[in-house]
Amino acid sequence: MLVLIPINTAVFAQTSHTITIPSGSLYSSSSYFWVNELTGDTTGEITISPGDTITWINEDSAFHTVTSVDSLGNIDGIFDSSFIRSGDSYSKEFTDVGDFYYFCDNNHPWMTGVVHVVNSNTRLIENVGSEFNDGLGFNVEYILDVPLENNVLIDDVKNTLTFTISKDTKNSQIVFILPVELIENPSIVWVDGDVVDMTLTSTEINTRIIVPLDANSKEIKIMGSYVIPEFGFLTIGILSIGIFSSLFLIRSKFLML
């Protein structure tokens, strides 16, 4: 008799990410030194989950390294690729949560980046701004190891969105993905009342903002050129239908004369 013994195995989804070191990175005057193949981001920063692997591919003519440093730029020995020749690559699996800074230790100190490893995937706040938009709100995505409060304060006079972090974070940044219909041209970000430098990339659909944080940061305020359209989309639709109907009736009466 064959006895089958079930084995309980935990399975975790793991993802591979690719960052390219582009041609010309050996020159400090180059416009960028890293390219995230998935997002096109050129800051050298990437947010991943525990168990994910990053592969750095050297497409430059010079040797480069991916060398781990602490937040002050001191080599900490957590990982080091040694020399990556042109056309070669280096892969590293990240299992621990935290922020892992790196740079090129081959006389290219301007080549810096950071890997943010967070415990969760993209989080979501639903129906943001519904009170201004006839009950129809927007979804705001963000990446952080702790959740934000669901109540987002919207000031349609000062054109700001205010988010609140529910508890202390282990990450040094938060990534927001904001619909352009919710906030247009974000330009200033405050963290607990202080203006901070942000990283911003935009598409026709949304704006991706990376905001630096401290462990005890609590309030994040983002200002744009406007928040929420002056008229809700549903209101605009109803108004348009009313105008069209009125014009149609006037035209019909005119033709009957």
C-alpha positions as CSV (number, residue, x, y, z in Angstrom):
1,M,0.0,0.0,0.0
2,L,1.3,3.4,-1.0
3,V,0.7,6.0,1.7
4,L,0.7,9.6,0.6
5,I,1.7,12.0,3.3
6,P,0.6,15.6,2.5
7,I,3.3,18.2,3.0
8,N,2.2,21.7,3.9
9,T,4.4,24.1,2.0
10,A,4.0,27.8,2.1
11,V,4.3,29.3,-1.3
12,F,5.3,32.9,-1.8
13,A,5.0,34.9,-5.0
14,Q,8.4,36.1,-6.0
15,T,9.2,38.6,-8.7
16,S,12.3,39.4,-10.6
17,H,13.2,43.0,-11.4
18,T,15.7,44.3,-13.9
19,I,17.7,47.6,-13.6
20,T,20.0,48.5,-16.4
21,I,23.2,50.5,-16.1
22,P,23.0,52.5,-19.4
23,S,25.8,53.6,-21.7
24,G,27.5,56.7,-20.5
25,S,27.1,56.1,-16.8
26,L,30.8,56.4,-16.3
27,Y,30.4,60.1,-16.8
28,S,29.0,62.2,-14.0
29,S,27.4,64.5,-16.6
30,S,25.1,61.8,-17.8
31,S,21.4,62.5,-17.4
32,Y,20.8,59.2,-15.5
33,F,22.7,56.1,-14.4
34,W,20.0,53.4,-13.8
35,V,16.9,52.4,-15.7
36,N,14.1,50.3,-14.1
37,E,13.0,48.1,-17.0
38,L,9.4,47.9,-15.7
39,T,8.6,51.5,-14.9
40,G,11.2,53.4,-16.8
41,D,12.2,55.1,-13.5
42,T,15.8,56.5,-13.7
43,T,16.4,57.4,-10.1
44,G,18.0,54.1,-9.0
45,E,15.2,53.6,-6.5
46,I,12.9,50.6,-6.6
47,T,10.2,49.2,-4.2
48,I,9.9,45.5,-4.0
49,S,8.5,42.7,-1.7
50,P,10.5,40.3,0.5
51,G,11.8,37.4,-1.6
52,D,12.0,39.5,-4.8
53,T,15.2,39.5,-6.8
54,I,16.8,42.4,-8.6
55,T,19.2,42.0,-11.5
56,W,21.5,44.8,-12.5
57,I,22.7,44.6,-16.1
58,N,25.7,46.6,-17.2
59,E,25.2,48.1,-20.7
60,D,28.0,50.7,-20.2
61,S,31.5,50.4,-21.6
62,A,33.1,50.7,-18.1
63,F,33.1,48.3,-15.2
64,H,30.6,49.1,-12.4
65,T,29.7,47.7,-9.0
66,V,26.5,47.5,-7.0
67,T,27.8,48.1,-3.5
68,S,25.7,48.3,-0.3
69,V,26.0,51.4,1.9
70,D,24.1,52.8,4.8
71,S,21.9,55.9,4.6
72,L,25.0,58.1,5.2
73,G,26.9,56.6,2.3
74,N,29.3,54.3,4.3
75,I,29.9,50.9,2.9
76,D,28.1,48.4,5.2
77,G,29.0,45.0,3.6
78,I,25.4,43.8,3.2
79,F,26.0,43.1,-0.5
80,D,28.6,43.8,-3.2
81,S,28.6,42.7,-6.8
82,S,32.4,43.3,-7.3
83,F,33.2,44.4,-10.8
84,I,30.4,43.9,-13.4
85,R,31.9,43.8,-16.8
86,S,30.2,45.4,-19.8
87,G,27.4,43.0,-20.9
88,D,27.4,41.1,-17.5
89,S,24.9,41.3,-14.7
90,Y,24.6,40.9,-10.9
91,S,21.5,39.5,-9.1
92,K,20.5,39.9,-5.5
93,E,17.5,38.4,-3.6
94,F,16.2,40.7,-0.8
95,T,14.5,38.8,2.0
96,D,14.5,41.4,4.8
97,V,12.2,44.4,5.1
98,G,14.0,47.7,5.0
99,D,15.8,50.3,2.9
100,F,19.0,49.2,1.2
101,Y,21.1,51.9,-0.3
102,Y,23.8,51.2,-2.9
103,F,26.3,53.0,-5.2
104,C,29.1,52.2,-7.7
105,D,32.4,51.7,-5.9
106,N,34.5,51.9,-9.1
107,N,35.2,55.7,-8.9
108,H,31.6,56.5,-9.8
109,P,30.2,57.8,-6.5
110,W,27.5,59.8,-8.3
111,M,25.8,56.4,-9.2
112,T,23.5,56.0,-6.2
113,G,20.2,54.2,-5.6
114,V,18.1,52.5,-3.0
115,V,16.0,49.3,-2.8
116,H,12.9,49.7,-0.6
117,V,11.6,46.3,0.6
118,V,8.1,46.5,2.0
119,N,5.9,43.8,3.6
120,S,2.9,44.4,1.4
121,N,2.0,45.1,-2.2
122,T,0.3,48.3,-3.4
123,R,-2.4,49.4,-0.9
124,L,-5.5,51.3,-1.9
125,I,-7.7,54.0,-0.6
126,E,-11.1,53.9,-2.4
127,N,-13.6,56.6,-3.2
128,V,-11.4,59.6,-2.4
129,G,-13.1,62.9,-3.1
130,S,-16.6,61.4,-3.5
131,E,-18.1,64.2,-1.4
132,F,-17.0,66.7,-4.2
133,N,-18.0,64.5,-7.1
134,D,-21.6,63.4,-6.7
135,G,-20.6,60.3,-4.8
136,L,-18.1,59.2,-7.4
137,G,-14.6,59.1,-5.9
138,F,-11.2,58.1,-7.1
139,N,-8.9,55.3,-6.1
140,V,-5.5,56.3,-4.6
141,E,-2.8,53.6,-4.7
142,Y,0.3,53.8,-2.4
143,I,3.2,51.6,-1.3
144,L,4.1,51.6,2.4
145,D,4.7,49.0,5.1
146,V,1.8,50.4,7.2
147,P,-1.6,51.6,6.1
148,L,-2.8,55.2,5.7
149,E,-6.0,56.4,7.3
150,N,-8.9,56.1,4.8
151,N,-10.1,59.6,5.5
152,V,-8.3,61.9,3.1
153,L,-8.7,65.6,3.8
154,I,-9.3,67.6,0.6
155,D,-9.0,71.4,0.5
156,D,-10.4,72.6,-2.8
157,V,-9.4,76.2,-2.0
158,K,-5.8,75.6,-1.3
159,N,-5.7,72.6,-3.7
160,T,-4.3,70.1,-1.3
161,L,-4.7,66.5,-0.3
162,T,-3.8,65.5,3.2
163,F,-3.0,61.9,4.1
164,T,-2.4,60.5,7.6
165,I,0.0,57.5,8.4
166,S,-1.7,55.2,10.9
167,K,1.5,54.2,12.8
168,D,5.3,54.2,12.7
169,T,6.9,53.0,9.4
170,K,10.1,51.2,8.8
171,N,10.4,52.7,5.3
172,S,12.1,55.9,4.4
173,Q,9.6,56.8,1.7
174,I,6.1,56.4,0.5
175,V,5.0,56.0,-3.1
176,F,1.7,57.5,-4.2
177,I,-0.1,56.8,-7.5
178,L,-2.6,59.7,-7.9
179,P,-5.2,60.0,-10.7
180,V,-4.7,63.2,-12.6
181,E,-8.4,63.9,-12.4
182,L,-8.0,64.0,-8.6
183,I,-5.0,66.3,-8.4
184,E,-3.3,68.1,-11.3
185,N,0.4,69.0,-11.4
186,P,1.5,68.2,-7.8
187,S,4.2,70.7,-7.0
188,I,4.8,70.9,-3.2
189,V,4.7,68.2,-0.5
190,W,4.8,68.8,3.2
191,V,5.6,66.1,5.8
192,D,4.5,67.1,9.2
193,G,4.5,70.7,8.2
194,D,8.0,70.8,6.5
195,V,8.5,71.0,2.8
196,V,10.3,67.9,1.4
197,D,11.9,67.1,-1.9
198,M,9.8,64.6,-3.9
199,T,10.4,62.5,-7.0
200,L,7.7,62.8,-9.6
201,T,6.8,61.0,-12.8
202,S,3.6,61.6,-14.8
203,T,1.5,59.9,-17.5
204,E,-1.8,61.0,-19.0
205,I,-3.6,58.8,-16.4
206,N,-1.8,59.3,-13.1
207,T,1.1,60.9,-11.3
208,R,3.6,58.8,-9.3
209,I,5.2,60.6,-6.4
210,I,7.9,59.4,-4.1
211,V,7.9,61.2,-0.7
212,P,10.7,60.8,1.9
213,L,9.7,59.9,5.4
214,D,11.0,59.4,8.9
215,A,9.9,56.6,11.2
216,N,7.5,58.8,13.1
217,S,6.2,60.8,10.2
218,K,2.4,61.2,10.4
219,E,0.9,63.8,8.0
220,I,1.6,64.2,4.3
221,K,0.1,67.1,2.4
222,I,0.3,67.4,-1.4
223,M,-0.5,70.6,-3.3
224,G,-1.4,70.8,-7.0
225,S,-2.8,73.3,-9.5
226,Y,-6.2,72.0,-8.6
227,V,-7.9,69.1,-6.7
228,I,-11.2,67.8,-7.9
229,P,-12.7,69.5,-11.0
230,E,-14.9,72.5,-10.4
231,F,-17.9,70.5,-11.4
232,G,-18.3,66.7,-10.7
233,F,-18.2,64.5,-13.7
234,L,-21.8,63.4,-13.1
235,T,-22.9,67.0,-12.8
236,I,-21.1,67.9,-16.1
237,G,-22.8,64.9,-17.8
238,I,-26.3,65.9,-16.6
239,L,-25.7,69.6,-17.5
240,S,-24.5,68.5,-21.0
241,I,-27.5,66.3,-21.5
242,G,-29.8,69.2,-20.4
243,I,-28.1,71.7,-22.8
244,F,-28.3,69.3,-25.7
245,S,-32.0,68.5,-25.0
246,S,-32.8,72.2,-24.9
247,L,-31.0,72.9,-28.1
248,F,-32.8,69.9,-29.8
249,L,-36.2,71.1,-28.7
250,I,-35.5,74.7,-29.8
251,R,-34.3,73.4,-33.2
252,S,-37.4,71.2,-33.6
253,K,-39.8,74.1,-32.8
254,F,-37.9,76.3,-35.3
255,L,-38.3,73.7,-38.0
256,M,-42.0,73.4,-37.3
257,L,-42.6,77.1,-37.9
